[in-house]
Protein backbone atom coordinates (compact mmCIF):
# COMPACT_ATOMS: atom_id res chain seq x y z
CA UNK A 1 0.00 0.00 0.00
CA UNK A 2 1.00 3.56 -0.50
CA UNK A 3 1.93 5.12 2.77
CA UNK A 4 0.88 8.74 3.00
CA UNK A 5 3.99 10.26 4.54
CA UNK A 6 2.48 13.56 5.59
CA UNK A 7 4.25 13.39 8.93
CA UNK A 8 4.07 15.30 12.17
CA UNK A 9 5.87 18.65 12.09
CA UNK A 10 9.43 17.98 13.17
CA UNK A 11 9.73 20.65 15.91
CA UNK A 12 6.47 19.52 17.55
CA UNK A 13 7.54 15.88 17.39
CA UNK A 14 11.04 16.64 18.66
CA UNK A 15 9.71 18.75 21.53
CA UNK A 16 7.13 16.25 22.72
CA UNK A 17 9.63 13.38 22.71
CA UNK A 18 12.17 15.65 24.40
CA UNK A 19 9.61 16.40 27.13
CA UNK A 20 9.22 12.65 27.67
CA UNK A 21 13.00 12.26 27.81
CA UNK A 22 13.31 15.02 30.41
CA UNK A 23 10.54 13.35 32.43
CA UNK A 24 12.48 10.08 32.35
CA UNK A 25 15.59 11.99 33.39
CA UNK A 26 13.71 13.50 36.32
CA UNK A 27 12.35 10.11 37.36
CA UNK A 28 15.85 8.64 37.19
CA UNK A 29 16.78 10.92 40.09
CA UNK A 30 14.73 8.54 42.23
CA UNK A 31 16.84 5.53 41.28
CA UNK A 32 20.09 4.57 42.95
CA UNK A 33 21.72 2.48 45.65
CA UNK A 34 20.94 5.04 48.40
CA UNK A 35 17.34 4.53 49.53
CA UNK A 36 15.91 8.04 49.11
CA UNK A 37 12.17 8.66 49.14
CA UNK A 38 10.58 10.76 46.37
CA UNK A 39 9.90 13.41 48.98
CA UNK A 40 13.57 13.63 49.95
CA UNK A 41 14.64 13.84 46.31
CA UNK A 42 12.06 16.54 45.61
CA UNK A 43 13.27 18.48 48.61
CA UNK A 44 16.87 18.18 47.39
CA UNK A 45 15.89 19.38 43.93
CA UNK A 46 14.13 22.37 45.49
CA UNK A 47 17.19 23.03 47.62
CA UNK A 48 16.03 22.32 51.16
CA UNK A 49 17.23 18.87 52.10
CA UNK A 50 20.05 17.79 54.37
CA UNK A 51 23.50 18.15 52.73
CA UNK A 52 24.06 14.41 52.22
CA UNK A 53 20.80 13.87 50.37
CA UNK A 54 21.43 17.03 48.41
CA UNK A 55 24.90 15.81 47.44
CA UNK A 56 23.60 12.41 46.34
CA UNK A 57 20.96 14.03 44.13
CA UNK A 58 23.04 16.89 42.73
CA UNK A 59 26.53 15.36 42.61
CA UNK A 60 25.73 11.77 41.67
CA UNK A 61 22.27 11.28 40.21
CA UNK A 62 21.71 14.56 38.34
CA UNK A 63 24.98 14.41 36.37
CA UNK A 64 24.21 10.83 35.40
CA UNK A 65 20.72 11.76 34.21
CA UNK A 66 22.01 14.78 32.31
CA UNK A 67 24.73 12.73 30.63
CA UNK A 68 22.26 10.03 29.60
CA UNK A 69 20.05 12.62 27.89
CA UNK A 70 22.92 14.56 26.31
CA UNK A 71 24.75 11.51 25.01
CA UNK A 72 21.55 9.82 23.85
CA UNK A 73 20.58 12.96 21.93
CA UNK A 74 24.01 13.24 20.34
CA UNK A 75 24.04 9.59 19.29
CA UNK A 76 20.51 9.83 17.86
CA UNK A 77 21.37 13.00 15.97
CA UNK A 78 24.62 11.50 14.66
CA UNK A 79 22.83 8.42 13.41
CA UNK A 80 20.18 10.47 11.61
CA UNK A 81 22.82 12.75 10.06
CA UNK A 82 25.02 9.87 8.90
CA UNK A 83 21.98 8.08 7.47
CA UNK A 84 21.05 11.20 5.52
CA UNK A 85 24.60 11.77 4.33
CA UNK A 86 25.16 8.18 3.26
CA UNK A 87 21.52 7.66 2.19
CA UNK A 88 21.41 4.50 4.18
CA UNK A 89 19.25 3.63 7.21
CA UNK A 90 21.98 1.29 8.49
CA UNK A 91 24.46 4.07 9.22
CA UNK A 92 25.26 4.55 12.91
CA UNK A 93 28.41 5.67 14.70
CA UNK A 94 28.94 2.14 16.03
CA UNK A 95 28.11 0.32 12.80
CA UNK A 96 30.50 2.39 10.72
CA UNK A 97 33.29 2.16 13.25
CA UNK A 98 33.28 5.73 14.58
CA UNK A 99 32.70 4.61 18.14
CA UNK A 100 35.52 2.08 17.83
CA UNK A 101 37.97 4.61 16.46
CA UNK A 102 36.96 7.08 19.18
CA UNK A 103 37.53 4.30 21.71
CA UNK A 104 40.93 3.60 20.21
CA UNK A 105 41.85 7.26 20.61
CA UNK A 106 40.69 7.15 24.23
CA UNK A 107 42.46 3.85 24.92
CA UNK A 108 45.71 5.30 23.59
CA UNK A 109 45.25 8.19 26.03
CA UNK A 110 44.56 5.74 28.87
CA UNK A 111 47.38 3.41 27.91
CA UNK A 112 50.10 6.00 27.81
CA UNK A 113 48.83 7.57 30.99
CA UNK A 114 48.25 10.99 29.41
CA UNK A 115 44.60 10.76 30.48
CA UNK A 116 45.69 10.82 34.10
CA UNK A 117 48.19 13.63 33.50
CA UNK A 118 45.94 15.96 31.48
CA UNK A 119 42.16 15.70 31.97
CA UNK A 120 41.43 17.01 28.48
CA UNK A 121 43.66 14.44 26.78
CA UNK A 122 41.09 11.65 26.90
CA UNK A 123 38.23 13.54 25.20
CA UNK A 124 40.59 15.17 22.70
CA UNK A 125 42.09 11.81 21.76
CA UNK A 126 38.59 10.32 21.45
CA UNK A 127 37.50 13.15 19.14
CA UNK A 128 40.68 12.79 17.11
CA UNK A 129 40.20 9.03 16.84
CA UNK A 130 36.59 9.47 15.71
CA UNK A 131 37.59 12.07 13.14
CA UNK A 132 40.35 9.92 11.66
CA UNK A 133 37.97 6.96 11.49
CA UNK A 134 35.21 8.95 9.79
CA UNK A 135 37.42 10.73 7.30
CA UNK A 136 38.92 7.39 6.31
CA UNK A 137 35.47 5.85 6.00
CA UNK A 138 33.66 8.51 3.93
CA UNK A 139 35.61 8.01 0.68
CA UNK A 140 35.10 4.24 1.04
CA UNK A 141 31.37 4.62 1.72
CA UNK A 142 30.84 7.04 -1.16
CA UNK A 143 32.27 4.63 -3.72
CA UNK A 144 29.03 2.73 -3.97
CA UNK A 145 25.44 3.46 -3.10
CA UNK A 146 24.42 0.03 -1.86
CA UNK A 147 24.20 -0.76 1.84
CA UNK A 148 26.88 -3.42 1.57
CA UNK A 149 29.63 -0.93 0.66
CA UNK A 150 28.96 1.06 3.79
CA UNK A 151 28.74 -1.99 6.02
CA UNK A 152 31.95 -3.43 4.63
CA UNK A 153 33.74 -0.12 5.07
CA UNK A 154 32.41 0.01 8.65
CA UNK A 155 33.58 -3.53 9.31
CA UNK A 156 37.02 -2.61 8.02
CA UNK A 157 37.22 0.50 10.21
CA UNK A 158 35.94 -1.34 13.29
CA UNK A 159 38.40 -4.17 12.71
CA UNK A 160 41.27 -1.74 12.41
CA UNK A 161 40.29 0.20 15.53
CA UNK A 162 39.54 -3.06 17.37
CA UNK A 163 42.99 -4.36 16.52
CA UNK A 164 44.50 -1.22 18.01
CA UNK A 165 42.49 -1.62 21.20
CA UNK A 166 43.45 -5.30 21.42
CA UNK A 167 47.07 -4.35 20.98
CA UNK A 168 46.79 -1.94 23.90
CA UNK A 169 45.15 -4.68 26.03
CA UNK A 170 47.77 -7.18 24.91
CA UNK A 171 50.68 -4.95 25.84
CA UNK A 172 49.07 -3.48 28.95
CA UNK A 173 51.63 -3.34 31.76
CA UNK A 174 49.38 -4.86 34.47
CA UNK A 175 45.99 -6.52 34.95
CA UNK A 176 44.54 -3.36 36.49
CA UNK A 177 45.19 -1.42 33.31
CA UNK A 178 43.52 -4.22 31.34
CA UNK A 179 40.39 -4.24 33.46
CA UNK A 180 40.26 -0.44 33.51
CA UNK A 181 40.31 -0.30 29.71
CA UNK A 182 37.96 -3.26 29.26
CA UNK A 183 35.33 -1.96 31.67
CA UNK A 184 35.50 1.49 30.26
CA UNK A 185 34.97 0.04 26.76
CA UNK A 186 31.70 -1.57 27.81
CA UNK A 187 30.18 1.85 28.29
CA UNK A 188 28.61 3.11 31.49
CA UNK A 189 27.34 6.24 33.18
CA UNK A 190 27.85 5.18 36.78
CA UNK A 191 29.99 7.39 39.02
CA UNK A 192 30.03 10.33 36.63
CA UNK A 193 30.28 13.80 38.10
CA UNK A 194 29.36 17.36 37.24
CA UNK A 195 32.88 17.66 35.81
CA UNK A 196 31.99 15.08 33.14
CA UNK A 197 28.86 17.03 32.23
CA UNK A 198 30.83 20.25 31.89
CA UNK A 199 33.35 18.45 29.71
CA UNK A 200 30.89 16.75 27.39
CA UNK A 201 28.13 19.36 27.06
CA UNK A 202 30.04 22.06 25.14
CA UNK A 203 31.55 19.52 22.75
CA UNK A 204 28.18 17.89 22.17
CA UNK A 205 26.58 21.30 21.56
CA UNK A 206 29.31 22.21 19.06
CA UNK A 207 29.03 18.88 17.26
CA UNK A 208 25.24 19.14 17.08
CA UNK A 209 25.44 22.69 15.70
CA UNK A 210 27.86 21.61 12.96
CA UNK A 211 25.47 18.83 11.96
CA UNK A 212 22.27 20.90 12.07
CA UNK A 213 23.77 23.55 9.77
CA UNK A 214 23.95 20.91 7.02
CA UNK A 215 20.31 19.84 7.29
CA UNK A 216 19.22 21.17 3.90
CA UNK A 217 22.03 19.48 2.05
CA UNK A 218 20.77 16.16 3.43
CA UNK A 219 17.41 16.79 1.74
CA UNK A 220 19.20 17.49 -1.55
CA UNK A 221 21.10 14.22 -1.13
CA UNK A 222 17.81 12.29 -1.06
CA UNK A 223 18.12 12.34 -4.86
CA UNK A 224 21.78 11.34 -4.96
CA UNK A 225 25.05 13.20 -5.20
CA UNK A 226 24.66 14.63 -8.71
CA UNK A 227 21.28 16.13 -7.97
CA UNK A 228 22.55 17.59 -4.70
CA UNK A 229 25.58 19.11 -6.40
CA UNK A 230 23.41 20.56 -9.17
CA UNK A 231 21.33 22.22 -6.44
CA UNK A 232 24.44 24.05 -5.34
CA UNK A 233 25.63 21.92 -2.41
CA UNK A 234 29.37 21.45 -2.00
CA UNK A 235 29.35 17.80 -0.95
CA UNK A 236 32.95 17.71 0.19
CA UNK A 237 32.19 20.52 2.59
CA UNK A 238 28.90 18.94 3.69
CA UNK A 239 30.60 15.58 4.31
CA UNK A 240 33.49 17.14 6.20
CA UNK A 241 31.20 19.28 8.37
CA UNK A 242 29.01 16.31 9.29
CA UNK A 243 32.03 14.09 9.92
CA UNK A 244 33.52 16.78 12.15
CA UNK A 245 30.23 17.27 14.00
CA UNK A 246 29.76 13.54 14.55
CA UNK A 247 33.39 13.09 15.56
CA UNK A 248 33.29 15.93 18.10
CA UNK A 249 29.95 14.86 19.57
CA UNK A 250 30.53 11.11 19.56
CA UNK A 251 34.13 11.55 20.62
CA UNK A 252 32.95 13.53 23.66
CA UNK A 253 30.28 10.93 24.39
CA UNK A 254 32.79 8.07 24.20
CA UNK A 255 35.24 10.02 26.34
CA UNK A 256 32.83 10.31 29.28
CA UNK A 257 30.71 7.17 28.85
CA UNK A 258 32.77 4.67 26.91
CA UNK A 259 31.40 2.93 23.86
CA UNK A 260 27.58 2.97 23.65
CA UNK A 261 26.40 1.53 20.36
CA UNK A 262 23.26 1.36 18.26
CA UNK A 263 21.39 4.35 19.75
CA UNK A 264 22.15 6.15 16.49
CA UNK A 265 20.61 3.27 14.59
CA UNK A 266 17.51 2.70 16.70
CA UNK A 267 16.51 6.34 17.35
CA UNK A 268 16.05 7.36 13.68
CA UNK A 269 14.44 3.98 13.00
CA UNK A 270 11.79 4.78 15.61
CA UNK A 271 11.41 8.49 14.84
CA UNK A 272 11.41 8.48 11.04
CA UNK A 273 7.94 6.94 10.49
CA UNK A 274 6.42 9.89 12.38
CA UNK A 275 8.16 12.44 10.13
CA UNK A 276 7.57 13.31 6.48
CA UNK A 277 10.71 11.24 5.71
CA UNK A 278 12.88 14.22 4.76
CA UNK A 279 16.34 13.65 6.25
CA UNK A 280 16.42 17.21 7.62
CA UNK A 281 13.16 16.65 9.46
CA UNK A 282 14.44 13.44 11.01
CA UNK A 283 17.38 15.08 12.80
CA UNK A 284 15.79 16.68 15.86
CA UNK A 285 13.17 13.96 16.46
CA UNK A 286 16.00 11.39 16.35
CA UNK A 287 17.96 13.42 18.89
CA UNK A 288 15.04 13.48 21.34
CA UNK A 289 14.33 9.82 20.73
CA UNK A 290 17.97 8.99 21.41
CA UNK A 291 17.81 10.95 24.68
CA UNK A 292 14.63 9.12 25.67
CA UNK A 293 16.11 5.71 24.80
CA UNK A 294 19.36 6.21 26.66
CA UNK A 295 17.53 7.77 29.61
CA UNK A 296 15.30 4.68 29.83
CA UNK A 297 18.21 2.28 29.34
CA UNK A 298 20.20 3.94 32.11
CA UNK A 299 17.25 3.59 34.49
CA UNK A 300 16.86 -0.04 33.44
CA UNK A 301 20.48 -0.98 34.17
CA UNK A 302 20.01 0.32 37.73
CA UNK A 303 16.69 -1.42 38.30
CA UNK A 304 17.62 -4.88 37.00
CA UNK A 305 18.94 -6.76 40.03
CA UNK A 306 22.25 -8.25 38.87
CA UNK A 307 25.39 -9.02 40.87
CA UNK A 308 27.35 -6.25 39.19
CA UNK A 309 25.51 -3.40 37.52
CA UNK A 310 24.62 -4.02 33.88
CA UNK A 311 26.75 -1.94 31.56
CA UNK A 312 24.84 0.58 29.46
CA UNK A 313 26.74 -0.23 26.25
CA UNK A 314 25.90 -3.91 26.70
CA UNK A 315 22.18 -3.14 27.02
CA UNK A 316 22.02 -0.81 24.01
CA UNK A 317 23.85 -3.40 21.90
CA UNK A 318 21.43 -6.12 23.03
CA UNK A 319 18.51 -3.95 21.91
CA UNK A 320 20.18 -2.41 18.88
CA UNK A 321 21.68 -5.44 17.17
CA UNK A 322 18.29 -7.11 16.54
CA UNK A 323 16.98 -3.83 15.05
CA UNK A 324 20.04 -3.80 12.81
CA UNK A 325 19.18 -7.31 11.61
CA UNK A 326 15.56 -6.30 10.97
CA UNK A 327 16.77 -3.36 8.88
CA UNK A 328 19.06 -5.64 6.90
CA UNK A 329 16.14 -7.93 6.09
CA UNK A 330 13.78 -5.13 5.11
CA UNK A 331 13.66 -4.05 1.46
CA UNK A 332 15.08 -0.59 0.88
CA UNK A 333 12.92 2.34 -0.21
CA UNK A 334 13.95 2.16 -3.83
CA UNK A 335 14.06 -1.60 -4.25
CA UNK A 336 11.97 -2.41 -7.31
CA UNK A 337 8.62 -3.44 -5.90
CA UNK A 338 6.59 -3.14 -9.05
CA UNK B 1 24.37 37.72 -26.10
CA UNK B 2 21.24 35.97 -24.92
CA UNK B 3 21.02 32.28 -24.31
CA UNK B 4 23.58 29.55 -23.88
CA UNK B 5 26.97 29.96 -25.47
CA UNK B 6 29.49 27.14 -25.35
CA UNK B 7 32.96 27.54 -26.85
CA UNK B 8 35.61 24.90 -27.35
CA UNK B 9 34.47 22.71 -24.47
CA UNK B 10 36.94 19.89 -23.78
CA UNK B 11 36.47 17.36 -20.98
CA UNK B 12 38.74 14.48 -19.99
CA UNK B 13 37.53 11.62 -17.82
CA UNK B 14 40.28 9.56 -16.22
CA UNK B 15 42.82 10.93 -18.70
CA UNK B 16 40.73 10.03 -21.76
CA UNK B 17 39.34 12.89 -23.82
CA UNK B 18 35.54 12.58 -23.87
CA UNK B 19 34.59 15.97 -25.30
CA UNK B 20 36.97 17.33 -27.91
CA UNK B 21 36.09 20.96 -28.50
CA UNK B 22 32.32 21.39 -28.57
CA UNK B 23 30.72 24.68 -29.66
CA UNK B 24 27.02 25.33 -29.23
CA UNK B 25 24.77 28.38 -29.26
CA UNK B 26 21.18 27.96 -28.13
CA UNK B 27 18.57 30.56 -27.34
CA UNK B 28 15.66 30.29 -24.90
CA UNK B 29 12.35 28.77 -25.88
CA UNK B 30 13.66 25.69 -27.70
CA UNK B 31 13.68 21.96 -27.09
CA UNK B 32 17.07 20.74 -28.24
CA UNK B 33 17.59 16.99 -28.54
CA UNK B 34 21.06 15.65 -27.85
CA UNK B 35 21.68 12.45 -29.78
CA UNK B 36 24.53 10.11 -30.45
CA UNK B 37 25.69 6.56 -29.82
CA UNK B 38 26.70 5.33 -26.35
CA UNK B 39 30.02 6.83 -25.38
CA UNK B 40 29.62 9.82 -27.68
CA UNK B 41 29.91 12.15 -24.69
CA UNK B 42 26.29 13.25 -24.34
CA UNK B 43 25.98 12.84 -20.57
CA UNK B 44 29.42 14.33 -20.01
CA UNK B 45 28.36 17.28 -22.16
CA UNK B 46 25.30 17.99 -19.99
CA UNK B 47 27.31 17.50 -16.80
CA UNK B 48 30.06 19.81 -18.04
CA UNK B 49 27.51 22.53 -18.88
CA UNK B 50 26.37 22.71 -15.24
CA UNK B 51 29.94 22.10 -14.01
CA UNK B 52 29.33 18.66 -12.52
CA UNK B 53 32.15 17.43 -14.76
CA UNK B 54 35.24 19.64 -14.77
CA UNK B 55 36.16 21.07 -18.16
CA UNK B 56 39.80 20.92 -19.27
CA UNK B 57 39.28 23.95 -21.47
CA UNK B 58 36.53 25.97 -23.06
CA UNK B 59 33.83 28.25 -21.70
CA UNK B 60 30.14 28.01 -20.96
CA UNK B 61 28.19 31.27 -20.68
CA UNK B 62 24.56 32.10 -20.08
CA UNK B 63 23.33 35.46 -21.36
CA UNK B 64 26.93 36.51 -21.81
CA UNK B 65 27.98 35.62 -18.26
CA UNK B 66 30.54 32.84 -17.92
CA UNK B 67 29.34 30.17 -15.48
CA UNK B 68 32.77 30.10 -13.88
CA UNK B 69 32.11 33.61 -12.60
CA UNK B 70 28.58 32.95 -11.34
CA UNK B 71 27.96 32.32 -7.65
CA UNK B 72 27.02 28.76 -6.73
CA UNK B 73 23.50 29.94 -5.96
CA UNK B 74 23.10 31.77 -9.27
CA UNK B 75 24.31 28.70 -11.14
CA UNK B 76 22.05 26.35 -9.17
CA UNK B 77 19.00 28.54 -9.88
CA UNK B 78 19.83 29.08 -13.58
CA UNK B 79 20.51 25.46 -14.52
CA UNK B 80 18.29 22.57 -13.46
CA UNK B 81 19.79 19.13 -13.99
CA UNK B 82 17.77 15.94 -14.20
CA UNK B 83 20.20 13.02 -13.88
CA UNK B 84 19.58 9.76 -15.65
CA UNK B 85 17.85 6.95 -13.77
CA UNK B 86 17.68 8.81 -10.47
CA UNK B 87 17.33 6.86 -7.25
CA UNK B 88 15.12 8.30 -4.56
CA UNK B 89 16.63 7.20 -1.27
CA UNK B 90 13.76 7.97 1.12
CA UNK B 91 10.03 7.39 0.63
CA UNK B 92 9.16 11.08 0.37
CA UNK B 93 5.75 12.20 -0.80
CA UNK B 94 5.69 13.59 -4.33
CA UNK B 95 5.19 17.11 -2.93
CA UNK B 96 8.25 16.83 -0.67
CA UNK B 97 10.24 15.39 -3.56
CA UNK B 98 9.32 18.30 -5.84
CA UNK B 99 10.11 20.73 -3.01
CA UNK B 100 13.75 19.59 -3.13
CA UNK B 101 13.98 21.65 -6.32
CA UNK B 102 13.41 24.78 -4.23
CA UNK B 103 16.44 24.19 -1.97
CA UNK B 104 18.75 26.61 -3.84
CA UNK B 105 16.12 29.34 -3.55
CA UNK B 106 15.30 29.03 0.15
CA UNK B 107 16.42 31.75 2.55
CA UNK B 108 18.99 31.23 5.29
CA UNK B 109 16.45 29.64 7.63
CA UNK B 110 15.24 27.24 4.98
CA UNK B 111 11.62 28.29 5.28
CA UNK B 112 9.40 27.24 2.39
CA UNK B 113 7.49 30.41 1.48
CA UNK B 114 4.41 31.18 -0.56
CA UNK B 115 6.44 31.61 -3.76
CA UNK B 116 8.06 28.20 -3.18
CA UNK B 117 4.72 26.52 -2.61
CA UNK B 118 3.32 28.14 -5.76
CA UNK B 119 6.33 26.97 -7.78
CA UNK B 120 5.91 23.42 -6.46
CA UNK B 121 2.20 23.39 -7.35
CA UNK B 122 2.92 24.80 -10.80
CA UNK B 123 5.65 22.24 -11.45
CA UNK B 124 3.41 19.37 -10.39
CA UNK B 125 0.56 20.69 -12.55
CA UNK B 126 2.86 21.14 -15.56
CA UNK B 127 3.63 17.42 -15.74
CA UNK B 128 0.32 16.23 -14.36
CA UNK B 129 1.37 14.80 -11.01
CA UNK B 130 -0.65 17.18 -8.81
CA UNK B 131 -3.13 14.40 -8.02
CA UNK B 132 -0.22 12.28 -6.73
CA UNK B 133 1.09 14.99 -4.39
CA UNK B 134 0.56 13.00 -1.19
CA UNK B 135 1.61 9.61 -2.58
CA UNK B 136 4.98 8.17 -1.62
CA UNK B 137 7.16 8.81 -4.66
CA UNK B 138 8.82 5.41 -4.22
CA UNK B 139 5.48 3.68 -4.79
CA UNK B 140 4.75 5.29 -8.18
CA UNK B 141 4.81 3.50 -11.50
CA UNK B 142 7.72 4.17 -13.85
CA UNK B 143 5.85 6.77 -15.89
CA UNK B 144 4.53 8.60 -12.84
CA UNK B 145 7.93 8.59 -11.22
CA UNK B 146 9.61 10.00 -14.35
CA UNK B 147 7.09 12.85 -14.33
CA UNK B 148 7.54 13.47 -10.59
CA UNK B 149 11.32 13.67 -11.02
CA UNK B 150 10.84 16.04 -13.94
CA UNK B 151 8.57 18.17 -11.73
CA UNK B 152 11.41 18.31 -9.18
CA UNK B 153 13.71 19.76 -11.85
CA UNK B 154 11.00 22.19 -13.01
CA UNK B 155 10.46 23.47 -9.47
CA UNK B 156 13.93 25.02 -9.63
CA UNK B 157 12.40 27.52 -12.11
CA UNK B 158 15.73 27.62 -13.89
CA UNK B 159 16.14 29.20 -17.32
CA UNK B 160 17.86 26.05 -18.59
CA UNK B 161 16.74 22.47 -18.06
CA UNK B 162 19.32 19.76 -18.71
CA UNK B 163 17.64 16.35 -18.88
CA UNK B 164 19.71 13.17 -19.22
CA UNK B 165 17.58 10.55 -20.94
CA UNK B 166 14.26 11.57 -19.37
CA UNK B 167 12.45 8.91 -21.41
CA UNK B 168 14.80 6.02 -20.58
CA UNK B 169 12.99 2.80 -19.69
CA UNK B 170 9.55 4.31 -20.37
CA UNK B 171 6.98 2.70 -22.63
CA UNK B 172 6.13 4.62 -25.83
CA UNK B 173 3.04 6.23 -24.33
CA UNK B 174 4.85 7.59 -21.27
CA UNK B 175 7.86 8.60 -23.36
CA UNK B 176 5.57 10.69 -25.56
CA UNK B 177 4.05 12.28 -22.46
CA UNK B 178 7.49 13.33 -21.25
CA UNK B 179 8.48 14.73 -24.65
CA UNK B 180 5.22 16.67 -24.83
CA UNK B 181 5.87 18.06 -21.36
CA UNK B 182 9.42 19.06 -22.33
CA UNK B 183 8.10 20.85 -25.39
CA UNK B 184 5.48 22.70 -23.33
CA UNK B 185 8.24 23.70 -20.91
CA UNK B 186 10.36 25.02 -23.77
CA UNK B 187 7.36 27.01 -25.05
CA UNK B 188 7.27 28.89 -21.72
CA UNK B 189 10.57 30.48 -22.72
CA UNK B 190 13.06 28.05 -21.22
CA UNK B 191 15.88 26.28 -22.97
CA UNK B 192 15.55 22.50 -22.68
CA UNK B 193 18.46 20.23 -23.59
CA UNK B 194 17.40 16.58 -23.51
CA UNK B 195 19.42 13.48 -24.28
CA UNK B 196 17.49 10.76 -26.05
CA UNK B 197 18.19 7.58 -27.95
CA UNK B 198 14.78 7.64 -29.57
CA UNK B 199 15.28 9.10 -33.03
CA UNK B 200 11.55 9.06 -33.75
CA UNK B 201 10.73 11.09 -30.64
CA UNK B 202 13.56 13.50 -31.38
CA UNK B 203 12.34 13.91 -34.93
CA UNK B 204 8.78 14.64 -33.85
CA UNK B 205 9.24 16.77 -30.75
CA UNK B 206 12.59 18.55 -30.86
CA UNK B 207 12.97 21.97 -32.45
CA UNK B 208 16.58 21.18 -33.11
CA UNK B 209 18.84 18.17 -32.71
CA UNK B 210 22.54 18.03 -31.99
CA UNK B 211 24.26 14.82 -33.01
CA UNK B 212 27.40 13.94 -31.06
CA UNK B 213 29.94 11.34 -32.07
CA UNK B 214 33.28 10.62 -30.37
CA UNK B 215 33.19 13.86 -28.43
CA UNK B 216 32.44 16.15 -31.35
CA UNK B 217 29.26 17.62 -32.83
CA UNK B 218 28.76 16.06 -36.25
CA UNK B 219 25.34 17.53 -37.06
CA UNK B 220 23.26 20.37 -35.69
CA UNK B 221 19.98 21.69 -37.01
CA UNK B 222 16.28 20.98 -37.44
CA UNK B 223 15.68 17.22 -37.07
CA UNK B 224 14.91 16.58 -40.72
CA UNK B 225 18.08 18.32 -41.86
CA UNK B 226 20.40 16.94 -39.21
CA UNK B 227 19.24 13.33 -39.13
CA UNK B 228 19.90 12.23 -42.71
CA UNK B 229 20.21 8.56 -43.61
CA UNK B 230 23.83 9.08 -44.50
CA UNK B 231 24.72 10.62 -41.11
CA UNK B 232 22.83 8.02 -39.14
CA UNK B 233 24.60 5.30 -41.04
CA UNK B 234 28.05 6.70 -40.23
CA UNK B 235 27.32 7.71 -36.63
CA UNK B 236 25.27 4.75 -35.43
CA UNK B 237 26.92 2.28 -37.81
CA UNK B 238 23.60 0.70 -38.64
CA UNK B 239 21.27 0.70 -41.63
CA UNK B 240 18.82 3.56 -40.89
CA UNK B 241 15.96 1.37 -42.14
CA UNK B 242 16.53 -0.72 -39.02
CA UNK B 243 15.98 2.25 -36.69
CA UNK B 244 12.52 2.25 -35.15
CA UNK B 245 10.49 5.42 -35.23
CA UNK B 246 12.78 7.32 -37.51
CA UNK B 247 11.60 8.12 -41.03
CA UNK B 248 13.56 9.93 -43.73
CA UNK B 249 12.65 13.62 -44.10
CA UNK B 250 9.45 14.07 -46.10
CA UNK B 251 8.37 10.48 -45.57
CA UNK B 252 6.59 11.15 -42.28
CA UNK B 253 2.82 11.59 -42.25
Contacts between the chains, C-beta under 8 A, distances in Angstrom:
chain1	res1	chain2	res2	distance
A	2	B	135	5.2
A	2	B	136	5.5
A	2	B	139	4.5
A	3	B	91	6.6
A	3	B	136	5.2
A	3	B	139	7.5
A	4	B	93	7.2
A	4	B	134	5.3
A	4	B	135	7.4
A	4	B	136	7.4
A	5	B	91	6.0
A	5	B	92	6.7
A	5	B	93	5.1
A	5	B	96	7.5
A	5	B	136	5.7
A	6	B	93	7.0
A	6	B	134	6.5
A	87	B	89	3.9
A	87	B	90	7.8
A	88	B	89	7.9
A	145	B	87	6.8
A	215	B	110	7.1
A	216	B	103	5.7
A	216	B	106	7.0
A	216	B	110	5.3
A	219	B	100	5.8
A	219	B	103	6.3
A	220	B	100	6.2
A	220	B	103	5.3
A	221	B	89	7.5
A	222	B	88	6.5
A	222	B	89	5.3
A	222	B	90	5.2
A	222	B	92	6.4
A	222	B	97	7.7
A	222	B	100	6.4
A	223	B	83	7.8
A	223	B	86	5.7
A	223	B	87	7.7
A	223	B	88	6.3
A	223	B	89	7.5
A	223	B	97	7.8
A	223	B	100	6.1
A	223	B	149	7.9
A	223	B	152	7.1
A	224	B	83	6.7
A	224	B	86	6.1
A	224	B	87	5.7
A	224	B	89	7.2
A	226	B	47	7.6
A	226	B	52	5.9
A	226	B	81	7.0
A	226	B	83	4.5
A	227	B	81	7.1
A	227	B	83	5.8
A	227	B	86	6.5
A	227	B	100	7.6
A	229	B	52	5.7
A	230	B	50	5.6
A	230	B	52	6.3
A	230	B	76	6.7
A	230	B	79	7.1
A	230	B	80	7.3
A	230	B	81	3.7
A	230	B	83	7.7
A	231	B	76	5.4
A	231	B	100	7.3
A	231	B	101	7.6
A	231	B	103	5.0
A	231	B	104	5.1
A	231	B	156	7.6
A	232	B	72	4.6
A	232	B	73	5.7
A	232	B	75	6.8
A	232	B	76	3.1
A	232	B	77	7.8
A	232	B	103	7.6
A	232	B	104	4.5
A	233	B	103	7.8
A	234	B	72	7.3
A	276	B	92	7.2
A	276	B	93	6.7
A	276	B	96	5.7
A	277	B	90	4.8
A	277	B	91	5.4
A	277	B	92	5.1
A	277	B	93	7.6
A	277	B	96	7.1
A	278	B	90	7.2
A	278	B	92	6.3
A	278	B	96	5.7
A	279	B	90	6.5
A	280	B	110	7.6
A	333	B	88	6.9
A	333	B	89	6.2
A	333	B	90	5.8
A	333	B	91	4.8
A	333	B	138	4.9
A	334	B	87	5.0
A	334	B	88	5.8
A	334	B	89	6.5
A	334	B	138	6.0
A	337	B	138	8.0
A	337	B	139	7.4
A	338	B	141	6.6
A	338	B	142	7.3
